[in-house]
Amino acid sequence: MIDTRPLIVGAGPAGLRAAITLSDAGLHPVLVDHAPGIGGAVYANLRAQPNLTPKLTREACILRQDFERVRPRVDLRLSTAFAAFDQAGTALLTGQAGMMFKPRAVIFATGARERIQPRPGWTLAGVSSAGALQIALKTTGTLPLGRLLLAGTGPLLYAIAAQMVAAGRAPVAVIETGNPLRHPLMALRLPAPVLTEAARYMGRLLLAGVPILSGTDLTRIETRNGALIAHTSRQGRWAEIAVDHIGLHDGLARNDFGISAEMTGQTPVFQAGDCRSVLGRWAAEDDGKRAAEQVLHALKATPGRAAIAPDQRFVKTQTLLAKLFARAPSLAAPDLPDDTVICRCENRSLGDLKQALQAASEQTQTTARTLRLTERFGMGPCQGRQCLDWVAALTADTTSFADLRGNRWPIKPVRVRDILDAPDFTVDPSHQDLK
Amino acid sequence: MQPTDSYDLVIAGAGIIGASVAWHATQRGLRVAVIDAKGPAAAASGASDGAVSVASKRPGLMANLADASLCYAREMAQHNGILKGIFHPRPTFIFARSAPESAALDRLTRMLHDQSLSVTIHQDGAAQTSAISGLGKDITRVIELQGEAHMLGYQATHAYLRAAKCDLFWPRSLEAYEPGPEGVRVFTSAGEMNCAQLVIASGIGTMGLLPNVPMIARSGQLIVSDRGPASEPNLPGPLTSAAYLLDKTANGRGDAGLPVVIDPLHTGQVLIGSTREDHGTERQTDIATVRRLLHSAVGCLPRLAERRIIRVFAGVRSASLDGLPIVGALPEEPNVVCATGFEGDGICLSALIGREIAAHLATGQSSPDLAALTPGRFSSQEAIPA
């Protein structure tokens, strides 16, 4: 008997809740996560963290307890990456507990994709995504040595800054492109739990004396005397801040790279949580449960339910947050210097992109295919997760994001040895212990 | 619908063949338009590994044509030629892991000798004597060829189209045409065009247009690796299994082993391919097949096991029923020329085919060397009673 257990990718709030729901219905899901522990980005390694917000810890505990209850029925595979899912219905997991099998259904709960806007100097050593700093802090408890600076926009920036403060490594400043505190009345319309959490983070930052420079752009980064110099601009006034490490974060986006109907054949595939729509951890749990219910419906071959709209409360909250952080984009890509790197995998600049578009417009339009093949945008190991938002924005009149994106597996680069080492349960008739 | 414009020549298909015809025709002073349903190098030309290979051709006519095209492309890569910087000479390494594969190497040796081709054997011996270090122990024999080259299909396509003084239109697909004494009326998705002559070079897109020319869409899966460590020597040329030759030239490869090609890119990445599957569904890739290819590739070059795979993709080649390309004027329609069915050999043959079709269009004289490729061969077969 071949292995056909349903697969859940990602053991964050959405994935865990989906696993609980499927287990409660009598199924034995396979739950895979590349991290060594459950919880996802938001609940990773909570016990090791300073007690920032009691509510967050409480919610994580409830989810963990619920999961512990069904744990014996879940095949939890940690430190294991989801690599691919093909039209033949085969899934490939690689790493510590890698395998090939044919899941009856798949739920992707892979979390959001962090956006980072290209700026001159953003590819220098010492500059990383703020999310990467947060993951390092949560999983290893460490941060890079020296002075830290956070820059960009969005609520997550403050959560990360507060976590750094709690870890005794307060950032030099938080540079916020938007101006969220300018609309206090609008902010007060946020739900109480969101406000409480925001107040806690802000309180931490105020107490630690971390300056929040709102309405300020980080326009350029350069190196000088072994330090990183962040050039900032606020209403035409320029300033420099010397630091050793910069964490960039320009918001979160849904993450469906490598997942499309044409790639996944006949198997029912659902997305849950922030990878489907960035609505935060409460919505993600809800969404995980609903995705699991959709799987149950699909497997019972009852008429499929249409995709359920997310709870409107969460949508309202995120819309409001987006408004609070919204601003006129003064760092719009066309204004950047031409040598700004857009695609760091293939080292392609804004100038390269403009040249390609210009050369073509004399005769005919540049196709998405040409931007990929000849100009190499989206062809590196990240498959365009980083650059295609910006390429699509610049070529909106000729190409679409969907055309630019290749949607090809593996989802992330995977070692040949790991592909070959994964045991194959798509055909093995002797493997009876797997339901 | 009003005719949008009038041309000496309309070419349907902006792949490497259509682009080469376009450039060669404009060199002869023809007024040319190229249309494509998607854009340049949107199908097989964009998905190819770029190997300009004579060794993989069927002995006889195909090997001769490939060699002639290779020699011509070499010329075009000289001085300020159109393929300068795009056509890169490099050695080819063809290996055997079994008796049938070794026999295929013997046949290759005979073909290169008997046909006096410009591709020559530089070395033939045990794996240890090869210029490539770290070969797997499965490999018993390696032939190093001199004279072949690398030319990425999309780069050549763009070079031809950039240099050709012609009008380009996409997305615009050829939907139908009507030959008449005055020329050809071309009906496209964006209106009607008029031309004296029409070239149909749209690969698998040709299938629906020419019902009397039987074709198969044959897809192949390809794997792209990361760049690998800087310390690792890049392969000087592709490492090709003799089974791949059998797959392309003989009646199947029997028990010769899985055909695998490990092709270095100038970036330090490697391309691992490729399968021949008769379903012809573009973009269909599967884990089981890719794993078999990788297993075979690691057996040939064990250090590949540490590389990371960043992308798997599929391309579709248009194949004819008898394995020969379909090139020439249509039997009852002398103003309509087709050039399709190359099944992956378009990269190698594009230079010659472009030159010869342009000559035929400009002078009305067609090359006797291409007579065997005529689309008319299928209609005459049908006439023979079963």
Interface residues (C-beta under 8 A of the other chain):
Chain A: A84 D86 Q87 A88 T90 A91 L92 M100 E262 M263 Q363 T364 Q365 T367 R369 T370 L373 T374 M379 G380 P381 Q383 G406 R408 W409 P410 P413 V414 R415 V416 R417 I419 L420 D424 T426
Chain B: K38 G39 P40 A41 A42 G46 Y154 Q155 H158 D167 L168 F169 W170 S225 D226 R283 Q284 T285 D286 I287 A288 V290 R291 L294 H295 A297 V298 L304 A305 E306 R307 R308 I309 I310 R311 V312 F313
